Amino acid sequence: MFIRFAAVCVALLFSTVVSFADPVGRYSVSGNNPGKESSTYSGSVNVQRTGDTYSVTWQISGQTFVGTGIGTKDFLAVSYRSGNQTGLALYAQQADGSWVGVWTYADGRQIGGERWTPR
């Protein structure tokens, strides 16, 4: 599992991308829960610049997840929370302008996947 996680992270961080853009914007989001590729979800995510950081807000199945991100035009790392849940996500921009990432809950032992598609 660790090798799979490491390979995904390396691929995300060093993928060749035609054009990069700041992650600010509104996106449709789809993903799968950690360790459960068949457990999928969808919703929306909004990314705003807040000085040197980003405010990231997801709306998924009636729940709001709020995060703080750091990064560049190449990648975005986000720490998030919703109620008592906290976690960490890492995204990389793709050639089509979408962002693809991996995420986990605090104390998690497995990762989920997520894609943001520009609206």
C-alpha positions as CSV (number, residue, x, y, z in Angstrom):
1,M,0.0,0.0,0.0
2,F,2.8,2.4,0.9
3,I,4.4,1.9,-2.5
4,R,1.1,2.6,-4.3
5,F,0.7,5.8,-2.2
6,A,4.3,6.9,-2.9
7,A,3.9,6.2,-6.7
8,V,0.7,8.3,-6.8
9,C,2.3,11.2,-5.0
10,V,5.4,11.2,-7.2
11,A,3.2,11.0,-10.3
12,L,1.1,13.9,-9.1
13,L,4.0,16.1,-8.2
14,F,6.1,15.5,-11.2
15,S,3.5,15.0,-14.0
16,T,4.1,16.9,-17.2
17,V,1.5,19.6,-17.7
18,V,1.0,21.8,-20.7
19,S,-0.2,24.9,-18.9
20,F,-0.5,25.7,-15.3
21,A,-2.9,28.0,-13.6
22,D,-3.6,29.1,-10.1
23,P,-6.1,26.7,-8.4
24,V,-8.5,29.6,-7.6
25,G,-12.0,28.8,-9.0
26,R,-15.2,26.7,-8.8
27,Y,-15.1,23.0,-9.5
28,S,-17.2,20.0,-9.7
29,V,-15.7,17.3,-7.5
30,S,-15.9,13.5,-7.7
31,G,-13.9,11.0,-5.7
32,N,-13.8,7.8,-3.7
33,N,-13.4,7.2,0.0
34,P,-10.1,5.8,1.5
35,G,-9.8,2.1,0.9
36,K,-13.2,2.0,-0.8
37,E,-12.9,2.5,-4.5
38,S,-16.5,1.6,-5.0
39,S,-17.6,4.1,-2.3
40,T,-17.9,7.3,-4.5
41,Y,-19.1,10.8,-3.9
42,S,-19.6,14.0,-5.9
43,G,-20.3,17.7,-5.2
44,S,-18.6,21.0,-5.6
45,V,-15.5,22.8,-4.3
46,N,-14.6,26.4,-4.3
47,V,-11.0,27.7,-4.0
48,Q,-10.2,31.3,-3.0
49,R,-6.8,33.0,-2.4
50,T,-6.3,34.2,1.1
51,G,-3.0,35.9,1.1
52,D,-0.2,33.3,0.8
53,T,-2.7,30.5,1.4
54,Y,-6.0,29.2,-0.1
55,S,-9.4,28.7,1.4
56,V,-11.0,25.5,0.1
57,T,-14.7,24.7,0.7
58,W,-16.3,21.5,-0.4
59,Q,-20.0,20.8,-0.5
60,I,-20.6,17.1,-0.6
61,S,-23.9,15.2,0.2
62,G,-25.1,18.1,2.4
63,Q,-21.9,18.3,4.3
64,T,-19.5,21.3,4.2
65,F,-15.7,20.6,4.5
66,V,-13.5,23.7,5.1
67,G,-9.7,23.6,4.4
68,T,-6.6,25.7,4.3
69,G,-4.2,25.1,1.4
70,I,-0.7,25.9,0.5
71,G,1.0,25.4,-2.8
72,T,1.8,26.8,-6.3
73,K,0.6,26.5,-9.8
74,D,1.9,22.9,-9.7
75,F,0.4,21.4,-6.6
76,L,-1.9,22.2,-3.7
77,A,-1.8,20.6,-0.2
78,V,-4.9,21.1,1.9
79,S,-5.6,20.4,5.6
80,Y,-9.4,20.2,6.1
81,R,-12.1,19.8,8.7
82,S,-15.8,19.0,9.1
83,G,-17.2,18.7,12.6
84,N,-14.8,16.4,14.4
85,Q,-13.3,15.0,11.1
86,T,-9.9,16.4,10.0
87,G,-7.6,15.3,7.2
88,L,-5.0,16.1,4.5
89,A,-5.2,16.2,0.7
90,L,-2.6,16.7,-2.0
91,Y,-3.5,17.7,-5.6
92,A,-1.7,18.3,-8.9
93,Q,-3.0,20.2,-11.9
94,Q,-3.6,18.3,-15.1
95,A,-3.3,19.5,-18.7
96,D,-7.0,19.9,-19.0
97,G,-7.2,22.3,-16.1
98,S,-8.6,19.8,-13.6
99,W,-6.8,18.9,-10.4
100,V,-6.3,15.3,-9.3
101,G,-5.4,14.3,-5.8
102,V,-5.2,11.9,-2.9
103,W,-6.6,12.4,0.6
104,T,-7.0,10.7,4.0
105,Y,-8.5,11.4,7.3
106,A,-6.4,12.2,10.4
107,D,-4.9,8.9,11.7
108,G,-5.9,7.3,8.3
109,R,-4.2,4.2,7.0
110,Q,-5.6,4.3,3.5
111,I,-6.1,7.0,0.8
112,G,-9.0,8.1,-1.3
113,G,-8.8,9.8,-4.7
114,E,-10.4,13.0,-5.9
115,R,-10.8,15.0,-9.1
116,W,-11.8,18.7,-9.4
117,T,-13.2,19.6,-12.9
118,P,-13.5,23.4,-13.7
119,R,-17.1,24.6,-13.9
